[in-house]
Each structure stands twice: as structure tokens, then as C-alpha cells.
């Protein structure tokens, strides 16, 4: 039985593709930026600050009804998280391009969510308006968009980096395969047993960030601009 939250491959595609724009920024950092709000979300569920309900059939792709998640997925919150993330990266790395690319990656999460979600994304905490174009109501359209964004991002990453050793290839393609397996498992398996179990399993997404840091240590940039 499926216990994990829906994996949106497009977010990981953004992380991969961002490497081409910020070659000195680790893939792990770019994954962290692109998935930042979804990495926070399971903890918010566990402590009761945000809420989701399991409603079979609510969309063709996911049974989750995101009833309350303004701290991680409202537009205002995402802009604030983006600013804080950008400032932290700049202070740690002193790499302006990397900081701005990370800012865009954090914001891209809300933009991509707005494309696929039902009208459930709030603009601000306590606001009544919701946004979402509802692409999760179309199984084929969801596959086209998610696999398309993921593929483009991966191609950009492959064009921007090269393996330093065997680990640089094996670890990368293992991650790609793992993401695809998890994605399709989420699509075709049964609904989560309960929200708590799903939230705990969702914490495993941090391992994907660690995996990306490991990959980056075994790959080099093909053309590193002097910035």
C-alpha cells in the first residue's frame, strides 16, 4: 500500500536543470531549493500546523485534499522562504548567481504546483482565494508535463556535468531510476493508509537531497565560468 506523498518529478527536473545556470552550486543544494516546501510539509503535518485529507477520487492522480497548508505552500510564504533560503546560500557561499538560481528554484515549486493542483493553493495565510489549474484531473496531461520537465532538466544536467569516476555515473543513474520507480509506484498503487504514516514516510525525501550531494562530489562541471 502506498504510504508516501505524491512525488512531482518536475521539481527534481528543476533541481537538475538549475545546475546549468549555477554550476558552482551543488546538486544537493539545488534539490533542497526545488523541494524546500515539500521537505517542510511532512513536519508541519506531524505537528498539526497544516492539514491534508485522503479523499479517494478527488483527482485522477492523487487522493490528497490539501485543506490547509499556508505556512509551506501559500504564495506569500513561498516568497518568504525563497528570500531566507537565498540569503542563507549567499552568506554561506558568496556566489550571487547560485543564490539567485536557488531563489528561483524555491519559487518554481509553487508555480509548478499551481499547474497541477486543484484550486487549493492559498495566496496568503488566512486568505480565501485559492489557485490551481487542476492538471491532476488529467492523467495523460500530468505524465506529459512531469516527465517532460524532468527529462529537460536531466538533459541540461548531463550537458553541464561529467562523471569524475564510476560512482559519478552509477549514483546518478541509480537516483534517476529510483525517482521514476517511486513516481510510478505512487501513481499506480493504492491510497495512503493515513496521514500520519504518509507524513513519516515523506521525511525520507531528505535522503534524496543527501544522495544528490553525494553525486555532486563525483561529478565535475564541463565548462565552469569564472564568476
N, C-alpha and C positions, 0 to 999 in steps of 0.2 A: 504493500500500500504506500502510495506517495505521501511523504511527510514534509517535503521541502517546499518553500515558496516558489512561485514561478520564476524561472531563470530567463531573463531577457538577454539574448545573445548580443543584441545591438549595443548594450552598454560595454560589453567586453570588446566588441568591434571598435568602439570609440577609443578604448584604452590602447588597443593595438595600434590603431591608426595615428593616435596622438604622438607616438614615438617619432614619426617622420617630421612632425612640427617642432618637437622638443627633444632632440637626440641625446642631450646630456641628462635628461630626466629618466630615472629608472622605470621600467615597465611596471614594477610593483607599485610605484607612486602613481602612475597613470591609471592603473586598475583601481587603486584606492580612491582616486578622484572620481572616476567614472561611475563607481559603485557606492560612493560615500553614503548617500541617503539610504540605500538598501542595506548597507552594513550597519547603520544605526537602528534601522526599523525593527529588527527582531528584539533588540534590547528594550526598545520602547514598548513593544507588546508585552514582554515579560514583566515589566514593572507597572503596567497598566496605564501608561501615559498616552498610548494610541490603541486603536481598536480595529479589528477586522473580523468579519463573519464568513463562515463557509456556507455558501448558498449554491448547491449543485444546479448547473444550467444557467447561471446568471450571465455567462458568456460562453462561447464555444471553446475558448482556450483555457480559461481559469475559473474555478468556482469561488474565487475570493471576492467578497464585497468589502471594499476598503471604506469603512464607515467614518473613521476618524484618524487622520494622521497628519495634522497640520505642522507638527514640530519637525518632521522629516520631509514631507512632500508638498507643503504649500509653497507657492512661488516665492513669497517673501522669505520664508525660512531657507529655501534653497539658495537664494541670493546672499543671505547672511552667512550660511555655511560656506558658500563659494568664496566670499571675502575673507573669512577666517582661515580657510584652507590655503588660499593664495598667499596671505600674509605669512603663514607658518612656513610654507615652502620657500618663499623668498628669503626669510630670515635664516633658514637652515642652509640653503644652497647658494644664495646670492646669484641666481640665474633668472633674470627677468622673463625671458621667453618661456622657460619652464613654468614659472609661476602663473603667467597668463594662460598658457595652454591648460594647466590644471584647473584654473578658474572656469574656462570654457567647458572642460570635461565634466565638472560638477554640475554646471547649469544644463549641459546636454542631457543629463539624466531626466530632468523634469520635462524637457522638450520631447524626448523620445517617449516618456511615459504618457504625455498628453496625446501623442499619436495613437497609442494602443489602448489606453484605459477607457472605461466608461466615463461619463461626466461625473467624476468623483474627486478630481484634484482641486483642492481649495487654492484660492489666491492668497489668503492670509488666515491666520488663526481666528476663528470665530466668524469668518465671513460666510455668507450664504451661497455665493456664486461658486460654481464648480465647472471644471473644464475637462474635456476628454473626447476625442474623436471616435472612440469605440472600435478600433480595428480588431480588438479581440473578439468581436462578434463575427468576424470572418476568418475562418481557419486558413484558407489559402492565402489571403492577403497578409496575415500575420507571418506565415512562413516566408513569403517573398521579402517582406521588409526586414525581418530579423536575420534571416540567412544572408540577405543582400548586404546589410550594414556590417555584419560580422565578416563576411568574405572580403569586402572592400578594405576594412580595417586590417585584416590579416595580411592581405596583399601588400598594403603600404608598409606594414611592419617588416615583412620579408624583404622588401626592396630597400629598406633603411638599415637593416642589420644583417650580420653574417655570424655563423657559429664559430666560436674560438676552439671548440673541441666537440667530441661526440655528445657530451651532455647538453651542449647548446642546441643540438638538433633533437635529441631524444626527449629532453624535458619539454621543449616547445610543442612538439607534435603529440606528446602524451597529454599535455594540457588541452590542446585543441580537441583531441579525441574525447577527453573526459568531459569537456564542456558540451560537446554535441550529444554524448550519451545522456548526460544529466538533463539536457534540454528536452530531448525526445522522450525520456522517461517521464518527465513532468507532463508532457503533452498527452501521453497515451496511457498513463497509469491512473488509478482511482484517486479520489479526493483525499486530502489530509485527514487523519483521524480526529484531530482537534487543533485549536490554535496554538496551545502551549507546546505541543510536540513539534509543530511546524516552526515555531519561533526558535526552539532549541536547535533544531537541525539547520535552520538558517544561519546560525552562528558559524557554521562550517565554511561559510563564504570567505571568512578571513584567511583560511588556508589557501584559497586561490590567489590572494594577494601575496602571501609568502612564497607560493610557487612561482609567481611572476618575478619577484625579486631574485629568486634562485636562478631562473632562466637568464635574467639580465646579466648576471655575473659571468655567464658563459657565452655571451654574445657581444659583438663589437659593432659599432656604427660603421657603415660603409663610407660615408662622407660626413665627417664632423666639422661643421662650420665653426670658425673662430669668432665667438660672440663674447 
